[in-house]
Amino acid sequence: MNLKKWIFSVFSPKKELNYAIRDIFGFRPGNIFLYDLAFCHRSAAVKINQKTKISNERLEYLGDAILSAIVAEYLFKKFPLKDEGFLTQMRSKIVSREQLNKLVAQLGIEQFIRVGNKRFAPKNLYGDTFEALVGAIYLDKGYLVCKKVIINRIIKIYYDIDELISTHINYKSLLLEWSQYEKNKVEFHHSLLFLKNRTRQYKVEVIINGFHYASAIDDTIRGAEKSAAEKTWEMLEETVQEFYSQKRKD
């Protein structure tokens, strides 16, 4: 770093942010304004002309894709014998809004977040901000540095992979939340089956807006609902990703 850049980093109004990025992620920011922008929620967007306001939305969009790719590659190499379903579920757990929200609090960087009205801050404000930060790191330092930071400074320190493996996702709740947001009608149709030995089994079908999606059979209604919901969620992966991208903007 040349003398001019060093003086700027030390005496810049963003000095505390500069130090926080260095201490948490292990590098000195090249363009501190990218990181500052990553903490600016759209409710606190800065107006740069009559038609344009800037916030962290574009960085969030980019960071979402970069983070997903890094986590996918990490899991692919860490679990060489696991199938696609396992890898997809693990990636979902690592990049879930709940995990990212908790992560920002653990990193202690919530103080830098700027929002229009703190009383009405979005539920996933912290997670959205982290994704924007990933976008800022990628633009400032490139993919390889960004990958190293995410794996060595985030996943290996703040995530318990073994615990995540044993953590189950409530796909029924996710489906119902998605349907409420998108104003879709999701139904779980139950039916009772009798096997030849008179053992009871329960069949559950998931129907969305009148169209049949996945079904499952289990000894309990709850078990059948869980399996049918998970199958449906996987079928709707692209659709629900669009849902969460839009939801995060709200």
PASEVO-856957 format. One record per residue (C-alpha): x, y, z; residue number from 1; residue in one letter. Coordinates in nm, 3 decimals, always signed. Layout:
N
<drenza><c1>X</c1><c2>Y</c2><c3>Z</c3><k>NUM</k><r>A</r></drenza>
...
***
This chain:
250
<drenza><c1>+0.000</c1><c2>+0.000</c2><c3>+0.000</c3><k>1</k><r>M</r></drenza>
<drenza><c1>+0.148</c1><c2>+0.337</c2><c3>-0.100</c3><k>2</k><r>N</r></drenza>
<drenza><c1>+0.166</c1><c2>+0.633</c2><c3>+0.138</c3><k>3</k><r>L</r></drenza>
<drenza><c1>-0.133</c1><c2>+0.811</c2><c3>-0.015</c3><k>4</k><r>K</r></drenza>
<drenza><c1>-0.360</c1><c2>+0.508</c2><c3>+0.026</c3><k>5</k><r>K</r></drenza>
<drenza><c1>-0.233</c1><c2>+0.448</c2><c3>+0.379</c3><k>6</k><r>W</r></drenza>
<drenza><c1>-0.307</c1><c2>+0.807</c2><c3>+0.484</c3><k>7</k><r>I</r></drenza>
<drenza><c1>-0.653</c1><c2>+0.781</c2><c3>+0.329</c3><k>8</k><r>F</r></drenza>
<drenza><c1>-0.729</c1><c2>+0.454</c2><c3>+0.510</c3><k>9</k><r>S</r></drenza>
<drenza><c1>-0.614</c1><c2>+0.589</c2><c3>+0.847</c3><k>10</k><r>V</r></drenza>
<drenza><c1>-0.775</c1><c2>+0.930</c2><c3>+0.832</c3><k>11</k><r>F</r></drenza>
<drenza><c1>-1.079</c1><c2>+0.842</c2><c3>+0.624</c3><k>12</k><r>S</r></drenza>
<drenza><c1>-1.422</c1><c2>+0.893</c2><c3>+0.785</c3><k>13</k><r>P</r></drenza>
<drenza><c1>-1.460</c1><c2>+0.517</c2><c3>+0.727</c3><k>14</k><r>K</r></drenza>
<drenza><c1>-1.156</c1><c2>+0.434</c2><c3>+0.942</c3><k>15</k><r>K</r></drenza>
<drenza><c1>-1.349</c1><c2>+0.213</c2><c3>+1.186</c3><k>16</k><r>E</r></drenza>
<drenza><c1>-1.506</c1><c2>+0.016</c2><c3>+0.902</c3><k>17</k><r>L</r></drenza>
<drenza><c1>-1.163</c1><c2>-0.021</c2><c3>+0.744</c3><k>18</k><r>N</r></drenza>
<drenza><c1>-1.023</c1><c2>-0.169</c2><c3>+1.064</c3><k>19</k><r>Y</r></drenza>
<drenza><c1>-1.327</c1><c2>-0.396</c2><c3>+1.112</c3><k>20</k><r>A</r></drenza>
<drenza><c1>-1.292</c1><c2>-0.544</c2><c3>+0.763</c3><k>21</k><r>I</r></drenza>
<drenza><c1>-0.921</c1><c2>-0.602</c2><c3>+0.822</c3><k>22</k><r>R</r></drenza>
<drenza><c1>-0.970</c1><c2>-0.768</c2><c3>+1.162</c3><k>23</k><r>D</r></drenza>
<drenza><c1>-1.264</c1><c2>-0.989</c2><c3>+1.059</c3><k>24</k><r>I</r></drenza>
<drenza><c1>-1.173</c1><c2>-1.089</c2><c3>+0.706</c3><k>25</k><r>F</r></drenza>
<drenza><c1>-0.793</c1><c2>-1.064</c2><c3>+0.723</c3><k>26</k><r>G</r></drenza>
<drenza><c1>-0.722</c1><c2>-0.810</c2><c3>+0.449</c3><k>27</k><r>F</r></drenza>
<drenza><c1>-0.716</c1><c2>-0.435</c2><c3>+0.399</c3><k>28</k><r>R</r></drenza>
<drenza><c1>-0.998</c1><c2>-0.305</c2><c3>+0.177</c3><k>29</k><r>P</r></drenza>
<drenza><c1>-0.887</c1><c2>-0.160</c2><c3>-0.154</c3><k>30</k><r>G</r></drenza>
<drenza><c1>-1.208</c1><c2>+0.032</c2><c3>-0.219</c3><k>31</k><r>N</r></drenza>
<drenza><c1>-1.361</c1><c2>+0.109</c2><c3>+0.120</c3><k>32</k><r>I</r></drenza>
<drenza><c1>-1.666</c1><c2>+0.266</c2><c3>-0.042</c3><k>33</k><r>F</r></drenza>
<drenza><c1>-1.776</c1><c2>-0.073</c2><c3>-0.175</c3><k>34</k><r>L</r></drenza>
<drenza><c1>-1.793</c1><c2>-0.203</c2><c3>+0.180</c3><k>35</k><r>Y</r></drenza>
<drenza><c1>-1.962</c1><c2>+0.111</c2><c3>+0.304</c3><k>36</k><r>D</r></drenza>
<drenza><c1>-2.224</c1><c2>+0.067</c2><c3>+0.033</c3><k>37</k><r>L</r></drenza>
<drenza><c1>-2.274</c1><c2>-0.296</c2><c3>+0.138</c3><k>38</k><r>A</r></drenza>
<drenza><c1>-2.408</c1><c2>-0.170</c2><c3>+0.472</c3><k>39</k><r>F</r></drenza>
<drenza><c1>-2.659</c1><c2>+0.069</c2><c3>+0.315</c3><k>40</k><r>C</r></drenza>
<drenza><c1>-3.011</c1><c2>-0.080</c2><c3>+0.307</c3><k>41</k><r>H</r></drenza>
<drenza><c1>-3.240</c1><c2>+0.052</c2><c3>+0.037</c3><k>42</k><r>R</r></drenza>
<drenza><c1>-3.447</c1><c2>+0.233</c2><c3>+0.300</c3><k>43</k><r>S</r></drenza>
<drenza><c1>-3.139</c1><c2>+0.451</c2><c3>+0.357</c3><k>44</k><r>A</r></drenza>
<drenza><c1>-3.043</c1><c2>+0.473</c2><c3>-0.012</c3><k>45</k><r>A</r></drenza>
<drenza><c1>-2.829</c1><c2>+0.767</c2><c3>-0.118</c3><k>46</k><r>V</r></drenza>
<drenza><c1>-2.970</c1><c2>+0.984</c2><c3>-0.395</c3><k>47</k><r>K</r></drenza>
<drenza><c1>-2.708</c1><c2>+1.060</c2><c3>-0.659</c3><k>48</k><r>I</r></drenza>
<drenza><c1>-2.939</c1><c2>+1.233</c2><c3>-0.906</c3><k>49</k><r>N</r></drenza>
<drenza><c1>-3.309</c1><c2>+1.296</c2><c3>-0.963</c3><k>50</k><r>Q</r></drenza>
<drenza><c1>-3.375</c1><c2>+0.941</c2><c3>-1.083</c3><k>51</k><r>K</r></drenza>
<drenza><c1>-3.111</c1><c2>+0.725</c2><c3>-0.920</c3><k>52</k><r>T</r></drenza>
<drenza><c1>-3.058</c1><c2>+0.607</c2><c3>-0.565</c3><k>53</k><r>K</r></drenza>
<drenza><c1>-2.783</c1><c2>+0.369</c2><c3>-0.461</c3><k>54</k><r>I</r></drenza>
<drenza><c1>-2.801</c1><c2>+0.105</c2><c3>-0.189</c3><k>55</k><r>S</r></drenza>
<drenza><c1>-2.664</c1><c2>-0.243</c2><c3>-0.130</c3><k>56</k><r>N</r></drenza>
<drenza><c1>-2.926</c1><c2>-0.419</c2><c3>-0.346</c3><k>57</k><r>E</r></drenza>
<drenza><c1>-2.697</c1><c2>-0.476</c2><c3>-0.647</c3><k>58</k><r>R</r></drenza>
<drenza><c1>-2.415</c1><c2>-0.596</c2><c3>-0.422</c3><k>59</k><r>L</r></drenza>
<drenza><c1>-2.660</c1><c2>-0.826</c2><c3>-0.245</c3><k>60</k><r>E</r></drenza>
<drenza><c1>-2.767</c1><c2>-0.976</c2><c3>-0.578</c3><k>61</k><r>Y</r></drenza>
<drenza><c1>-2.406</c1><c2>-1.039</c2><c3>-0.675</c3><k>62</k><r>L</r></drenza>
<drenza><c1>-2.302</c1><c2>-1.166</c2><c3>-0.333</c3><k>63</k><r>G</r></drenza>
<drenza><c1>-2.591</c1><c2>-1.412</c2><c3>-0.323</c3><k>64</k><r>D</r></drenza>
<drenza><c1>-2.465</c1><c2>-1.580</c2><c3>-0.641</c3><k>65</k><r>A</r></drenza>
<drenza><c1>-2.098</c1><c2>-1.574</c2><c3>-0.538</c3><k>66</k><r>I</r></drenza>
<drenza><c1>-2.167</c1><c2>-1.711</c2><c3>-0.189</c3><k>67</k><r>L</r></drenza>
<drenza><c1>-2.382</c1><c2>-1.990</c2><c3>-0.331</c3><k>68</k><r>S</r></drenza>
<drenza><c1>-2.109</c1><c2>-2.089</c2><c3>-0.578</c3><k>69</k><r>A</r></drenza>
<drenza><c1>-1.835</c1><c2>-2.089</c2><c3>-0.313</c3><k>70</k><r>I</r></drenza>
<drenza><c1>-2.041</c1><c2>-2.295</c2><c3>-0.068</c3><k>71</k><r>V</r></drenza>
<drenza><c1>-2.142</c1><c2>-2.538</c2><c3>-0.344</c3><k>72</k><r>A</r></drenza>
<drenza><c1>-1.778</c1><c2>-2.596</c2><c3>-0.443</c3><k>73</k><r>E</r></drenza>
<drenza><c1>-1.671</c1><c2>-2.630</c2><c3>-0.079</c3><k>74</k><r>Y</r></drenza>
<drenza><c1>-1.936</c1><c2>-2.895</c2><c3>-0.009</c3><k>75</k><r>L</r></drenza>
<drenza><c1>-1.868</c1><c2>-3.074</c2><c3>-0.339</c3><k>76</k><r>F</r></drenza>
<drenza><c1>-1.504</c1><c2>-3.124</c2><c3>-0.238</c3><k>77</k><r>K</r></drenza>
<drenza><c1>-1.568</c1><c2>-3.191</c2><c3>+0.130</c3><k>78</k><r>K</r></drenza>
<drenza><c1>-1.828</c1><c2>-3.462</c2><c3>+0.066</c3><k>79</k><r>F</r></drenza>
<drenza><c1>-1.711</c1><c2>-3.647</c2><c3>-0.250</c3><k>80</k><r>P</r></drenza>
<drenza><c1>-1.947</c1><c2>-3.941</c2><c3>-0.197</c3><k>81</k><r>L</r></drenza>
<drenza><c1>-2.266</c1><c2>-3.754</c2><c3>-0.111</c3><k>82</k><r>K</r></drenza>
<drenza><c1>-2.544</c1><c2>-3.713</c2><c3>-0.366</c3><k>83</k><r>D</r></drenza>
<drenza><c1>-2.695</c1><c2>-3.396</c2><c3>-0.508</c3><k>84</k><r>E</r></drenza>
<drenza><c1>-2.983</c1><c2>-3.393</c2><c3>-0.262</c3><k>85</k><r>G</r></drenza>
<drenza><c1>-2.751</c1><c2>-3.391</c2><c3>+0.040</c3><k>86</k><r>F</r></drenza>
<drenza><c1>-2.530</c1><c2>-3.119</c2><c3>-0.110</c3><k>87</k><r>L</r></drenza>
<drenza><c1>-2.832</c1><c2>-2.903</c2><c3>-0.195</c3><k>88</k><r>T</r></drenza>
<drenza><c1>-2.973</c1><c2>-2.934</c2><c3>+0.156</c3><k>89</k><r>Q</r></drenza>
<drenza><c1>-2.639</c1><c2>-2.852</c2><c3>+0.318</c3><k>90</k><r>M</r></drenza>
<drenza><c1>-2.592</c1><c2>-2.548</c2><c3>+0.098</c3><k>91</k><r>R</r></drenza>
<drenza><c1>-2.941</c1><c2>-2.430</c2><c3>+0.190</c3><k>92</k><r>S</r></drenza>
<drenza><c1>-2.860</c1><c2>-2.467</c2><c3>+0.559</c3><k>93</k><r>K</r></drenza>
<drenza><c1>-2.533</c1><c2>-2.273</c2><c3>+0.533</c3><k>94</k><r>I</r></drenza>
<drenza><c1>-2.675</c1><c2>-1.980</c2><c3>+0.334</c3><k>95</k><r>V</r></drenza>
<drenza><c1>-3.015</c1><c2>-1.972</c2><c3>+0.504</c3><k>96</k><r>S</r></drenza>
<drenza><c1>-3.139</c1><c2>-1.635</c2><c3>+0.623</c3><k>97</k><r>R</r></drenza>
<drenza><c1>-3.140</c1><c2>-1.761</c2><c3>+0.982</c3><k>98</k><r>E</r></drenza>
<drenza><c1>-2.773</c1><c2>-1.861</c2><c3>+0.963</c3><k>99</k><r>Q</r></drenza>
<drenza><c1>-2.662</c1><c2>-1.542</c2><c3>+0.789</c3><k>100</k><r>L</r></drenza>
<drenza><c1>-2.859</c1><c2>-1.324</c2><c3>+1.029</c3><k>101</k><r>N</r></drenza>
<drenza><c1>-2.689</c1><c2>-1.497</c2><c3>+1.322</c3><k>102</k><r>K</r></drenza>
<drenza><c1>-2.351</c1><c2>-1.475</c2><c3>+1.151</c3><k>103</k><r>L</r></drenza>
<drenza><c1>-2.356</c1><c2>-1.095</c2><c3>+1.123</c3><k>104</k><r>V</r></drenza>
<drenza><c1>-2.435</c1><c2>-1.068</c2><c3>+1.494</c3><k>105</k><r>A</r></drenza>
<drenza><c1>-2.144</c1><c2>-1.302</c2><c3>+1.571</c3><k>106</k><r>Q</r></drenza>
<drenza><c1>-1.910</c1><c2>-1.095</c2><c3>+1.353</c3><k>107</k><r>L</r></drenza>
<drenza><c1>-2.013</c1><c2>-0.781</c2><c3>+1.542</c3><k>108</k><r>G</r></drenza>
<drenza><c1>-2.060</c1><c2>-0.564</c2><c3>+1.234</c3><k>109</k><r>I</r></drenza>
<drenza><c1>-2.427</c1><c2>-0.475</c2><c3>+1.279</c3><k>110</k><r>E</r></drenza>
<drenza><c1>-2.318</c1><c2>-0.133</c2><c3>+1.404</c3><k>111</k><r>Q</r></drenza>
<drenza><c1>-2.225</c1><c2>-0.032</c2><c3>+1.049</c3><k>112</k><r>F</r></drenza>
<drenza><c1>-2.565</c1><c2>-0.113</c2><c3>+0.897</c3><k>113</k><r>I</r></drenza>
<drenza><c1>-2.764</c1><c2>+0.190</c2><c3>+0.786</c3><k>114</k><r>R</r></drenza>
<drenza><c1>-3.141</c1><c2>+0.161</c2><c3>+0.764</c3><k>115</k><r>V</r></drenza>
<drenza><c1>-3.408</c1><c2>+0.427</c2><c3>+0.719</c3><k>116</k><r>G</r></drenza>
<drenza><c1>-3.607</c1><c2>+0.341</c2><c3>+1.031</c3><k>117</k><r>N</r></drenza>
<drenza><c1>-3.458</c1><c2>+0.098</c2><c3>+1.282</c3><k>118</k><r>K</r></drenza>
<drenza><c1>-3.799</c1><c2>+0.033</c2><c3>+1.435</c3><k>119</k><r>R</r></drenza>
<drenza><c1>-3.918</c1><c2>-0.120</c2><c3>+1.108</c3><k>120</k><r>F</r></drenza>
<drenza><c1>-3.595</c1><c2>-0.288</c2><c3>+1.001</c3><k>121</k><r>A</r></drenza>
<drenza><c1>-3.650</c1><c2>-0.588</c2><c3>+0.768</c3><k>122</k><r>P</r></drenza>
<drenza><c1>-3.641</c1><c2>-0.931</c2><c3>+0.930</c3><k>123</k><r>K</r></drenza>
<drenza><c1>-3.348</c1><c2>-1.048</c2><c3>+0.717</c3><k>124</k><r>N</r></drenza>
<drenza><c1>-3.152</c1><c2>-0.723</c2><c3>+0.728</c3><k>125</k><r>L</r></drenza>
<drenza><c1>-2.838</c1><c2>-0.887</c2><c3>+0.866</c3><k>126</k><r>Y</r></drenza>
<drenza><c1>-2.836</c1><c2>-1.172</c2><c3>+0.616</c3><k>127</k><r>G</r></drenza>
<drenza><c1>-2.895</c1><c2>-0.936</c2><c3>+0.324</c3><k>128</k><r>D</r></drenza>
<drenza><c1>-2.605</c1><c2>-0.721</c2><c3>+0.442</c3><k>129</k><r>T</r></drenza>
<drenza><c1>-2.370</c1><c2>-1.018</c2><c3>+0.461</c3><k>130</k><r>F</r></drenza>
<drenza><c1>-2.450</c1><c2>-1.113</c2><c3>+0.102</c3><k>131</k><r>E</r></drenza>
<drenza><c1>-2.380</c1><c2>-0.754</c2><c3>-0.002</c3><k>132</k><r>A</r></drenza>
<drenza><c1>-2.047</c1><c2>-0.776</c2><c3>+0.181</c3><k>133</k><r>L</r></drenza>
<drenza><c1>-1.959</c1><c2>-1.090</c2><c3>-0.015</c3><k>134</k><r>V</r></drenza>
<drenza><c1>-2.035</c1><c2>-0.896</c2><c3>-0.333</c3><k>135</k><r>G</r></drenza>
<drenza><c1>-1.808</c1><c2>-0.614</c2><c3>-0.217</c3><k>136</k><r>A</r></drenza>
<drenza><c1>-1.521</c1><c2>-0.853</c2><c3>-0.136</c3><k>137</k><r>I</r></drenza>
<drenza><c1>-1.557</c1><c2>-1.019</c2><c3>-0.476</c3><k>138</k><r>Y</r></drenza>
<drenza><c1>-1.546</c1><c2>-0.688</c2><c3>-0.664</c3><k>139</k><r>L</r></drenza>
<drenza><c1>-1.261</c1><c2>-0.553</c2><c3>-0.454</c3><k>140</k><r>D</r></drenza>
<drenza><c1>-1.037</c1><c2>-0.859</c2><c3>-0.423</c3><k>141</k><r>K</r></drenza>
<drenza><c1>-1.155</c1><c2>-1.113</c2><c3>-0.680</c3><k>142</k><r>G</r></drenza>
<drenza><c1>-1.303</c1><c2>-1.461</c2><c3>-0.660</c3><k>143</k><r>Y</r></drenza>
<drenza><c1>-1.003</c1><c2>-1.647</c2><c3>-0.515</c3><k>144</k><r>L</r></drenza>
<drenza><c1>-0.961</c1><c2>-1.411</c2><c3>-0.220</c3><k>145</k><r>V</r></drenza>
<drenza><c1>-1.337</c1><c2>-1.408</c2><c3>-0.166</c3><k>146</k><r>C</r></drenza>
<drenza><c1>-1.345</c1><c2>-1.790</c2><c3>-0.161</c3><k>147</k><r>K</r></drenza>
<drenza><c1>-1.055</c1><c2>-1.807</c2><c3>+0.084</c3><k>148</k><r>K</r></drenza>
<drenza><c1>-1.227</c1><c2>-1.558</c2><c3>+0.316</c3><k>149</k><r>V</r></drenza>
<drenza><c1>-1.562</c1><c2>-1.741</c2><c3>+0.310</c3><k>150</k><r>I</r></drenza>
<drenza><c1>-1.407</c1><c2>-2.082</c2><c3>+0.374</c3><k>151</k><r>I</r></drenza>
<drenza><c1>-1.128</c1><c2>-1.997</c2><c3>+0.620</c3><k>152</k><r>N</r></drenza>
<drenza><c1>-1.271</c1><c2>-1.695</c2><c3>+0.799</c3><k>153</k><r>R</r></drenza>
<drenza><c1>-1.640</c1><c2>-1.782</c2><c3>+0.799</c3><k>154</k><r>I</r></drenza>
<drenza><c1>-1.732</c1><c2>-2.148</c2><c3>+0.744</c3><k>155</k><r>I</r></drenza>
<drenza><c1>-1.442</c1><c2>-2.306</c2><c3>+0.935</c3><k>156</k><r>K</r></drenza>
<drenza><c1>-1.480</c1><c2>-2.067</c2><c3>+1.229</c3><k>157</k><r>I</r></drenza>
<drenza><c1>-1.852</c1><c2>-1.997</c2><c3>+1.264</c3><k>158</k><r>Y</r></drenza>
<drenza><c1>-2.017</c1><c2>-2.313</c2><c3>+1.130</c3><k>159</k><r>Y</r></drenza>
<drenza><c1>-2.043</c1><c2>-2.657</c2><c3>+1.286</c3><k>160</k><r>D</r></drenza>
<drenza><c1>-2.087</c1><c2>-2.875</c2><c3>+0.977</c3><k>161</k><r>I</r></drenza>
<drenza><c1>-2.161</c1><c2>-3.191</c2><c3>+1.177</c3><k>162</k><r>D</r></drenza>
<drenza><c1>-2.436</c1><c2>-3.009</c2><c3>+1.365</c3><k>163</k><r>E</r></drenza>
<drenza><c1>-2.582</c1><c2>-2.875</c2><c3>+1.041</c3><k>164</k><r>L</r></drenza>
<drenza><c1>-2.595</c1><c2>-3.226</c2><c3>+0.897</c3><k>165</k><r>I</r></drenza>
<drenza><c1>-2.822</c1><c2>-3.332</c2><c3>+1.182</c3><k>166</k><r>S</r></drenza>
<drenza><c1>-3.037</c1><c2>-3.021</c2><c3>+1.157</c3><k>167</k><r>T</r></drenza>
<drenza><c1>-3.362</c1><c2>-3.074</c2><c3>+0.971</c3><k>168</k><r>H</r></drenza>
<drenza><c1>-3.531</c1><c2>-2.810</c2><c3>+0.757</c3><k>169</k><r>I</r></drenza>
<drenza><c1>-3.905</c1><c2>-2.762</c2><c3>+0.802</c3><k>170</k><r>N</r></drenza>
<drenza><c1>-4.005</c1><c2>-2.773</c2><c3>+0.435</c3><k>171</k><r>Y</r></drenza>
<drenza><c1>-4.376</c1><c2>-2.759</c2><c3>+0.511</c3><k>172</k><r>K</r></drenza>
<drenza><c1>-4.332</c1><c2>-2.425</c2><c3>+0.688</c3><k>173</k><r>S</r></drenza>
<drenza><c1>-4.121</c1><c2>-2.298</c2><c3>+0.400</c3><k>174</k><r>L</r></drenza>
<drenza><c1>-4.388</c1><c2>-2.399</c2><c3>+0.148</c3><k>175</k><r>L</r></drenza>
<drenza><c1>-4.664</c1><c2>-2.233</c2><c3>+0.347</c3><k>176</k><r>L</r></drenza>
<drenza><c1>-4.457</c1><c2>-1.916</c2><c3>+0.390</c3><k>177</k><r>E</r></drenza>
<drenza><c1>-4.382</c1><c2>-1.907</c2><c3>+0.018</c3><k>178</k><r>W</r></drenza>
<drenza><c1>-4.747</c1><c2>-1.967</c2><c3>-0.073</c3><k>179</k><r>S</r></drenza>
<drenza><c1>-4.866</c1><c2>-1.689</c2><c3>+0.156</c3><k>180</k><r>Q</r></drenza>
<drenza><c1>-4.613</c1><c2>-1.447</c2><c3>+0.011</c3><k>181</k><r>Y</r></drenza>
<drenza><c1>-4.691</c1><c2>-1.537</c2><c3>-0.350</c3><k>182</k><r>E</r></drenza>
<drenza><c1>-5.066</c1><c2>-1.575</c2><c3>-0.286</c3><k>183</k><r>K</r></drenza>
<drenza><c1>-5.058</c1><c2>-1.936</c2><c3>-0.404</c3><k>184</k><r>N</r></drenza>
<drenza><c1>-5.289</c1><c2>-2.200</c2><c3>-0.263</c3><k>185</k><r>K</r></drenza>
<drenza><c1>-5.096</c1><c2>-2.491</c2><c3>-0.115</c3><k>186</k><r>V</r></drenza>
<drenza><c1>-5.291</c1><c2>-2.792</c2><c3>+0.010</c3><k>187</k><r>E</r></drenza>
<drenza><c1>-5.183</c1><c2>-3.112</c2><c3>+0.182</c3><k>188</k><r>F</r></drenza>
<drenza><c1>-5.429</c1><c2>-3.386</c2><c3>+0.092</c3><k>189</k><r>H</r></drenza>
<drenza><c1>-5.431</c1><c2>-3.682</c2><c3>+0.332</c3><k>190</k><r>H</r></drenza>
<drenza><c1>-5.552</c1><c2>-4.033</c2><c3>+0.262</c3><k>191</k><r>S</r></drenza>
<drenza><c1>-5.543</c1><c2>-4.350</c2><c3>+0.467</c3><k>192</k><r>L</r></drenza>
<drenza><c1>-5.402</c1><c2>-4.668</c2><c3>+0.314</c3><k>193</k><r>L</r></drenza>
<drenza><c1>-5.424</c1><c2>-5.025</c2><c3>+0.443</c3><k>194</k><r>F</r></drenza>
<drenza><c1>-5.154</c1><c2>-5.274</c2><c3>+0.351</c3><k>195</k><r>L</r></drenza>
<drenza><c1>-5.219</c1><c2>-5.646</c2><c3>+0.311</c3><k>196</k><r>K</r></drenza>
<drenza><c1>-5.134</c1><c2>-5.709</c2><c3>+0.675</c3><k>197</k><r>N</r></drenza>
<drenza><c1>-5.382</c1><c2>-5.434</c2><c3>+0.772</c3><k>198</k><r>R</r></drenza>
<drenza><c1>-5.100</c1><c2>-5.200</c2><c3>+0.871</c3><k>199</k><r>T</r></drenza>
<drenza><c1>-5.202</c1><c2>-4.837</c2><c3>+0.840</c3><k>200</k><r>R</r></drenza>
<drenza><c1>-5.010</c1><c2>-4.602</c2><c3>+0.613</c3><k>201</k><r>Q</r></drenza>
<drenza><c1>-5.075</c1><c2>-4.239</c2><c3>+0.536</c3><k>202</k><r>Y</r></drenza>
<drenza><c1>-5.040</c1><c2>-4.081</c2><c3>+0.196</c3><k>203</k><r>K</r></drenza>
<drenza><c1>-4.998</c1><c2>-3.706</c2><c3>+0.158</c3><k>204</k><r>V</r></drenza>
<drenza><c1>-5.015</c1><c2>-3.519</c2><c3>-0.171</c3><k>205</k><r>E</r></drenza>
<drenza><c1>-4.906</c1><c2>-3.160</c2><c3>-0.215</c3><k>206</k><r>V</r></drenza>
<drenza><c1>-5.133</c1><c2>-2.960</c2><c3>-0.444</c3><k>207</k><r>I</r></drenza>
<drenza><c1>-5.048</c1><c2>-2.606</c2><c3>-0.549</c3><k>208</k><r>I</r></drenza>
<drenza><c1>-5.312</c1><c2>-2.398</c2><c3>-0.724</c3><k>209</k><r>N</r></drenza>
<drenza><c1>-5.493</c1><c2>-2.716</c2><c3>-0.822</c3><k>210</k><r>G</r></drenza>
<drenza><c1>-5.185</c1><c2>-2.888</c2><c3>-0.968</c3><k>211</k><r>F</r></drenza>
<drenza><c1>-5.050</c1><c2>-3.206</c2><c3>-0.812</c3><k>212</k><r>H</r></drenza>
<drenza><c1>-4.682</c1><c2>-3.199</c2><c3>-0.719</c3><k>213</k><r>Y</r></drenza>
<drenza><c1>-4.511</c1><c2>-3.455</c2><c3>-0.496</c3><k>214</k><r>A</r></drenza>
<drenza><c1>-4.660</c1><c2>-3.723</c2><c3>-0.273</c3><k>215</k><r>S</r></drenza>
<drenza><c1>-4.523</c1><c2>-3.945</c2><c3>+0.003</c3><k>216</k><r>A</r></drenza>
<drenza><c1>-4.629</c1><c2>-4.239</c2><c3>+0.219</c3><k>217</k><r>I</r></drenza>
<drenza><c1>-4.533</c1><c2>-4.289</c2><c3>+0.581</c3><k>218</k><r>D</r></drenza>
<drenza><c1>-4.649</c1><c2>-4.451</c2><c3>+0.905</c3><k>219</k><r>D</r></drenza>
<drenza><c1>-4.757</c1><c2>-4.107</c2><c3>+1.032</c3><k>220</k><r>T</r></drenza>
<drenza><c1>-4.926</c1><c2>-3.810</c2><c3>+0.872</c3><k>221</k><r>I</r></drenza>
<drenza><c1>-4.648</c1><c2>-3.585</c2><c3>+0.994</c3><k>222</k><r>R</r></drenza>
<drenza><c1>-4.381</c1><c2>-3.802</c2><c3>+0.835</c3><k>223</k><r>G</r></drenza>
<drenza><c1>-4.567</c1><c2>-3.816</c2><c3>+0.505</c3><k>224</k><r>A</r></drenza>
<drenza><c1>-4.619</c1><c2>-3.439</c2><c3>+0.506</c3><k>225</k><r>E</r></drenza>
<drenza><c1>-4.251</c1><c2>-3.382</c2><c3>+0.575</c3><k>226</k><r>K</r></drenza>
<drenza><c1>-4.136</c1><c2>-3.604</c2><c3>+0.288</c3><k>227</k><r>S</r></drenza>
<drenza><c1>-4.394</c1><c2>-3.468</c2><c3>+0.041</c3><k>228</k><r>A</r></drenza>
<drenza><c1>-4.306</c1><c2>-3.108</c2><c3>+0.132</c3><k>229</k><r>A</r></drenza>
<drenza><c1>-3.933</c1><c2>-3.172</c2><c3>+0.086</c3><k>230</k><r>E</r></drenza>
<drenza><c1>-3.988</c1><c2>-3.333</c2><c3>-0.256</c3><k>231</k><r>K</r></drenza>
<drenza><c1>-4.208</c1><c2>-3.040</c2><c3>-0.362</c3><k>232</k><r>T</r></drenza>
<drenza><c1>-3.952</c1><c2>-2.786</c2><c3>-0.241</c3><k>233</k><r>W</r></drenza>
<drenza><c1>-3.683</c1><c2>-2.953</c2><c3>-0.452</c3><k>234</k><r>E</r></drenza>
<drenza><c1>-3.917</c1><c2>-2.947</c2><c3>-0.755</c3><k>235</k><r>M</r></drenza>
<drenza><c1>-3.976</c1><c2>-2.576</c2><c3>-0.699</c3><k>236</k><r>L</r></drenza>
<drenza><c1>-3.612</c1><c2>-2.488</c2><c3>-0.633</c3><k>237</k><r>E</r></drenza>
<drenza><c1>-3.578</c1><c2>-2.223</c2><c3>-0.906</c3><k>238</k><r>E</r></drenza>
<drenza><c1>-3.918</c1><c2>-2.072</c2><c3>-0.827</c3><k>239</k><r>T</r></drenza>
<drenza><c1>-3.856</c1><c2>-2.047</c2><c3>-0.453</c3><k>240</k><r>V</r></drenza>
<drenza><c1>-3.510</c1><c2>-1.900</c2><c3>-0.511</c3><k>241</k><r>Q</r></drenza>
<drenza><c1>-3.679</c1><c2>-1.619</c2><c3>-0.704</c3><k>242</k><r>E</r></drenza>
<drenza><c1>-3.922</c1><c2>-1.586</c2><c3>-0.413</c3><k>243</k><r>F</r></drenza>
<drenza><c1>-3.643</c1><c2>-1.545</c2><c3>-0.160</c3><k>244</k><r>Y</r></drenza>
<drenza><c1>-3.453</c1><c2>-1.302</c2><c3>-0.381</c3><k>245</k><r>S</r></drenza>
<drenza><c1>-3.765</c1><c2>-1.084</c2><c3>-0.402</c3><k>246</k><r>Q</r></drenza>
<drenza><c1>-3.844</c1><c2>-1.132</c2><c3>-0.034</c3><k>247</k><r>K</r></drenza>
<drenza><c1>-3.498</c1><c2>-1.016</c2><c3>+0.071</c3><k>248</k><r>R</r></drenza>
<drenza><c1>-3.549</c1><c2>-0.693</c2><c3>-0.122</c3><k>249</k><r>K</r></drenza>
<drenza><c1>-3.864</c1><c2>-0.629</c2><c3>+0.079</c3><k>250</k><r>D</r></drenza>
***
